[in-house]
């Protein structure tokens, strides 16, 4: 198990072992997901940046509801939205931006209005120890520096474009990647010197990269919406999974992974 996965599971363990007033305050947010009797397989299409936290929440859901199984499809939000509107069977969609969620809602593919459950902010991922001494977004425009961005059609790429515009910067990357994990992997494999990814991805990577904050990121914060899908094969169980994500328990797991609360 990765260090990030272990940390998330430890957070869940801490949640389940809390007692007294804390447990009482959490009951309103999580009692329905803990007590509802559900069964079957829940298929969740989720943004790639949710991989670590949602995997842990899926394991917790299965523990709370014996006989259930949560399966995930993690990818770029635009790819997932296109799959859903194209008829791919799924129960839940968790997107990294309202724009990609709108592709699904406007197609009439959600069972109700989406709700925001987390927020995420960009960070520069550099090689371990930051050997190129990158200290700002402007430093990414230095000649000879190999920088990777997400494609502008996916939320992390759209956010990167906003951040660069906020800084009045023009940057031509060595490649555009289809999701944030692919962009991060380029740096982890030392195929690139830096990438613009989410804070959560830098945190999940541990010592494989070094993160650098930059003020323009505040101009490009992404809201993460989640929704039950219209033709969900297991709607009851899917709704309970959504409740777990939005509960105090789920929110602690997400914030421990580096997400911001809505």
C-alpha positions as CSV (number, residue, x, y, z in Angstrom):
1,X,0.0,0.0,0.0
2,X,1.3,3.5,-0.9
3,X,2.1,6.0,1.9
4,X,-0.8,8.1,0.7
5,X,-3.2,5.2,0.8
6,X,-2.1,4.2,4.2
7,X,-2.6,7.8,5.5
8,X,-6.1,7.9,4.1
9,X,-7.0,4.6,5.7
10,X,-5.5,5.8,9.0
11,X,-7.8,8.8,8.8
12,X,-10.8,6.4,8.3
13,X,-9.7,4.3,11.2
14,X,-9.5,7.5,13.4
15,X,-13.0,8.4,12.2
16,X,-14.5,5.0,13.1
17,X,-12.8,5.0,16.5
18,X,-14.0,8.4,17.6
19,X,-16.5,8.6,20.4
20,X,-18.4,10.9,22.7
21,X,-19.4,14.3,21.5
22,X,-17.4,14.0,18.3
23,X,-19.3,10.8,17.3
24,X,-22.6,12.5,18.2
25,X,-21.8,15.5,16.0
26,X,-20.9,13.2,13.1
27,X,-24.1,11.1,13.4
28,X,-26.2,13.6,11.4
29,X,-23.8,13.5,8.5
30,X,-23.0,9.8,8.3
31,X,-25.7,7.8,10.1
32,X,-27.8,7.3,7.0
33,X,-24.8,5.8,5.1
34,X,-23.8,3.7,8.1
35,X,-27.3,2.3,8.8
36,X,-28.9,2.0,5.4
37,X,-29.4,-1.6,4.2
38,X,-28.0,-1.7,0.7
39,X,-26.5,-4.3,-1.6
40,X,-25.1,-4.8,-5.0
41,X,-22.2,-3.3,-7.0
42,X,-21.8,0.5,-7.2
43,X,-19.9,1.8,-10.2
44,X,-18.3,5.2,-9.7
45,X,-16.9,7.3,-12.5
46,X,-14.5,9.7,-10.8
47,X,-11.8,12.3,-11.7
48,X,-8.3,10.9,-11.7
49,X,-7.3,13.2,-8.8
50,X,-9.8,11.4,-6.5
51,X,-8.1,8.0,-6.9
52,X,-6.5,7.7,-3.4
53,X,-9.3,9.2,-1.4
54,X,-12.2,7.5,-3.2
55,X,-10.5,4.1,-3.2
56,X,-10.3,4.4,0.6
57,X,-13.9,5.5,0.9
58,X,-14.9,2.6,-1.3
59,X,-13.2,0.2,1.0
60,X,-14.9,1.8,4.0
61,X,-18.3,1.7,2.2
62,X,-17.9,-2.1,1.6
63,X,-16.9,-2.5,5.3
64,X,-20.0,-0.7,6.4
65,X,-22.3,-2.6,4.0
66,X,-21.3,-6.2,3.7
67,X,-22.3,-7.7,0.4
68,X,-21.7,-4.5,-1.6
69,X,-18.8,-3.8,-4.0
70,X,-17.6,-0.4,-5.3
71,X,-15.8,-0.4,-8.6
72,X,-14.1,2.8,-10.0
73,X,-13.3,4.2,-13.3
74,X,-10.7,6.9,-12.7
75,X,-9.9,9.1,-15.7
76,X,-10.0,12.7,-17.0
77,X,-13.4,14.2,-16.2
78,X,-14.1,15.0,-19.9
79,X,-13.4,11.4,-20.9
80,X,-15.7,10.2,-18.2
81,X,-18.5,12.6,-19.1
82,X,-18.3,11.6,-22.7
83,X,-18.6,7.9,-21.7
84,X,-21.6,8.6,-19.6
85,X,-23.4,10.6,-22.2
86,X,-22.5,7.9,-24.7
87,X,-24.4,5.3,-22.6
88,X,-21.7,3.7,-20.4
89,X,-23.4,2.1,-17.4
90,X,-22.5,3.9,-14.1
91,X,-24.2,4.9,-10.9
92,X,-22.2,7.9,-9.7
93,X,-20.2,10.7,-11.5
94,X,-17.7,12.8,-9.5
95,X,-16.1,15.4,-11.6
96,X,-13.2,17.8,-11.1
97,X,-15.1,20.8,-12.4
98,X,-18.7,22.0,-12.8
99,X,-18.0,22.4,-16.6
100,X,-17.5,18.7,-17.2
101,X,-20.4,17.9,-14.9
102,X,-22.6,20.2,-17.0
103,X,-21.9,18.0,-20.0
104,X,-23.7,15.2,-18.2
105,X,-26.5,17.3,-16.6
106,X,-27.4,19.0,-19.9
107,X,-27.7,15.6,-21.5
108,X,-30.3,14.7,-18.9
109,X,-28.0,11.9,-17.6
110,X,-28.2,12.8,-13.8
111,X,-31.0,11.9,-11.5
112,X,-30.9,15.2,-9.7
113,X,-28.8,18.4,-9.3
114,X,-25.1,17.8,-8.5
115,X,-23.6,19.0,-5.3
116,X,-20.1,20.3,-4.6
117,X,-18.3,18.0,-2.1
118,X,-14.7,19.3,-2.4
119,X,-12.3,21.9,-3.9
120,X,-8.8,21.6,-5.2
121,X,-6.0,24.0,-6.1
122,X,-3.0,23.7,-8.4
123,X,0.6,23.3,-7.3
124,X,3.8,22.9,-9.3
125,X,5.3,19.4,-9.1
126,X,9.1,19.4,-9.5
127,X,11.7,16.7,-9.5
128,X,12.6,15.6,-5.9
129,X,14.4,18.4,-4.1
130,X,13.5,20.9,-6.7
131,X,17.0,20.9,-8.4
132,X,15.9,23.6,-10.9
133,X,15.1,25.9,-8.0
134,X,11.6,26.7,-9.3
135,X,10.0,29.2,-7.0
136,X,7.2,30.7,-9.1
137,X,4.9,30.1,-12.0
138,X,7.0,32.5,-14.1
139,X,10.0,30.2,-13.5
140,X,8.3,27.5,-15.6
141,X,8.8,29.7,-18.7
142,X,12.6,29.4,-18.4
143,X,14.4,28.3,-21.6
144,X,15.2,24.6,-21.6
145,X,12.9,23.6,-18.8
146,X,10.6,20.7,-19.7
147,X,7.2,21.4,-18.4
148,X,4.0,19.2,-18.7
149,X,0.4,20.5,-18.6
150,X,-2.9,18.7,-18.7
151,X,-4.8,19.1,-21.9
152,X,-7.1,22.2,-21.7
153,X,-10.2,20.0,-22.3
154,X,-9.7,18.5,-18.8
155,X,-10.2,20.4,-15.5
156,X,-6.6,20.5,-14.5
157,X,-5.6,21.9,-17.9
158,X,-8.4,24.5,-17.8
159,X,-7.2,25.6,-14.3
160,X,-3.6,25.8,-15.5
161,X,-4.7,28.1,-18.4
162,X,-6.5,30.4,-15.9
163,X,-3.5,30.5,-13.6
164,X,-1.2,31.3,-16.5
165,X,-3.5,34.0,-17.7
166,X,-3.7,35.5,-14.2
167,X,0.1,35.7,-14.2
168,X,0.2,37.1,-17.7
169,X,2.4,34.2,-18.8
170,X,2.7,32.2,-22.0
171,X,3.9,28.6,-21.6
172,X,4.4,26.0,-24.3
173,X,4.7,22.6,-22.6
174,X,6.6,19.6,-23.9
175,X,3.3,17.6,-23.8
176,X,-0.3,17.9,-22.9
177,X,-1.7,15.0,-20.9
178,X,-5.2,13.6,-20.8
179,X,-5.5,13.5,-17.0
180,X,-3.6,14.9,-14.0
181,X,-2.1,11.6,-13.0
182,X,-0.4,11.2,-16.4
183,X,1.1,14.7,-16.1
184,X,2.4,13.9,-12.6
185,X,3.9,10.6,-13.9
186,X,6.0,12.5,-16.4
187,X,7.8,14.2,-13.5
188,X,8.0,11.0,-11.4
189,X,9.7,9.2,-14.3
190,X,12.0,12.3,-14.8
191,X,10.7,12.7,-18.3
192,X,9.8,16.3,-17.4
193,X,11.2,18.8,-15.0
194,X,7.9,20.1,-13.7
195,X,4.1,19.8,-14.1
196,X,1.1,21.8,-13.1
197,X,-1.0,19.4,-11.1
198,X,-3.3,19.5,-8.0
199,X,-2.0,19.8,-4.5
200,X,-3.7,16.5,-3.7
201,X,-1.6,14.8,-6.4
202,X,1.6,16.2,-5.0
203,X,0.7,15.0,-1.6
204,X,-0.2,11.5,-2.8
205,X,3.2,11.3,-4.7
206,X,5.1,11.7,-1.4
207,X,8.8,11.9,-2.0
208,X,8.6,11.2,-5.7
209,X,8.1,14.9,-6.4
210,X,8.5,18.3,-4.6
211,X,5.6,20.7,-4.5
212,X,5.9,24.5,-5.0
213,X,3.0,26.8,-4.2
214,X,2.3,29.9,-6.3
215,X,-0.2,32.8,-5.7
216,X,-1.9,32.6,-9.1
217,X,-3.3,29.2,-8.1
218,X,-5.9,31.1,-6.0
219,X,-7.4,32.3,-9.3
220,X,-8.0,28.8,-10.6
221,X,-9.6,26.8,-7.7
222,X,-11.7,23.9,-9.0
223,X,-15.0,22.8,-7.4
224,X,-15.7,19.1,-7.4
225,X,-19.4,18.1,-8.0
226,X,-20.9,14.7,-7.5
227,X,-24.2,13.3,-8.8
228,X,-26.4,10.2,-9.0
229,X,-26.9,9.2,-12.6
230,X,-30.3,8.9,-14.1
231,X,-30.0,5.3,-15.2
232,X,-28.0,4.1,-12.2
233,X,-28.3,0.3,-12.0
234,X,-27.9,0.4,-8.2
235,X,-29.4,3.8,-7.3
236,X,-30.1,3.1,-3.7
237,X,-26.6,2.0,-2.9
238,X,-25.1,4.7,-5.0
239,X,-27.0,7.4,-3.1
240,X,-25.6,6.0,0.2
241,X,-22.1,6.1,-1.3
242,X,-22.7,9.8,-2.1
243,X,-23.8,10.4,1.4
244,X,-20.6,8.9,2.7
245,X,-18.5,11.2,0.5
246,X,-20.4,14.2,1.8
247,X,-20.5,13.1,5.5
248,X,-18.2,14.4,8.1
249,X,-16.3,11.1,7.8
250,X,-15.9,11.5,4.1
251,X,-14.9,15.1,4.4
252,X,-12.1,14.3,6.8
253,X,-10.7,11.7,4.4
254,X,-10.8,14.3,1.6
255,X,-9.2,17.1,3.6
256,X,-6.5,14.7,4.8
257,X,-5.7,14.0,1.2
258,X,-5.3,17.8,0.6
259,X,-8.7,18.8,-0.7
260,X,-10.4,21.9,0.6
261,X,-14.0,21.8,1.9
262,X,-16.7,23.3,-0.3
